[in-house]
Amino acid sequence: MYPHPDNDEFDPLSEEELRQIEEDEEFRRRVRREIRRIQSGDADEDIEQDIAEEEEQRREQEEQEERKKKKRSRLFWQLFSGNILINKSVTDNYRYFAAIAVMCFISIAVMFMSLYADMRFSRLEREVQLVRERSIRLQEQLYNSTTHAAIKAELQQRGIPLQDPRKATEVVE
């Protein structure tokens, strides 16, 4: 907006400078108020209260650190976080733990190999059982087709008479 022509006043301070002056004045008032409080003794109570609050915060922080330390010292947490390798007793016995881990791995591998072999054996056993059953059926068919009655019926169907051998069979000793 344009300045009014009747307004001849000129203000040499900008808005920022005016705001800065107001802030400085407010700061001076607060400082004076605090100085009066300190001189009257009211601030001593506040200072003591602040010191007590700081002490309480420090105590709570130490308790939290103690809880964290206890939590870290538990075996499960050490295993979970990986801090177990920092523990002195574990580092002394690390070789034994490594040997136990290797034995566990080997036992698991052997168990899976034996399960695989058992499955393979069971499958082969079923196949052998099926082959035996088929062999028995084929033997029954062969027996049924080679019995005396079956041969006689087959010869009659073809019109061939059945004759006994002409010579007596002799037993060879």
GIDAZI-V421610 format. One line per field, one symbol per residue. phi: phi as a letter, one per 40 degrees, with the letter a starting at -180 (. if undefined). A space follows every 50 residues. Layout:
phi->???
This chain:
phi->.ccccccccbbcccccccccccccccccccccccccccccgccccccccc cccccccccccccccccccccccccccccccgccccccccccbddccccc cccccccccccccccccccccccccccccccccccccccccccccbcdcc ccccccccgbccbccccccbccc
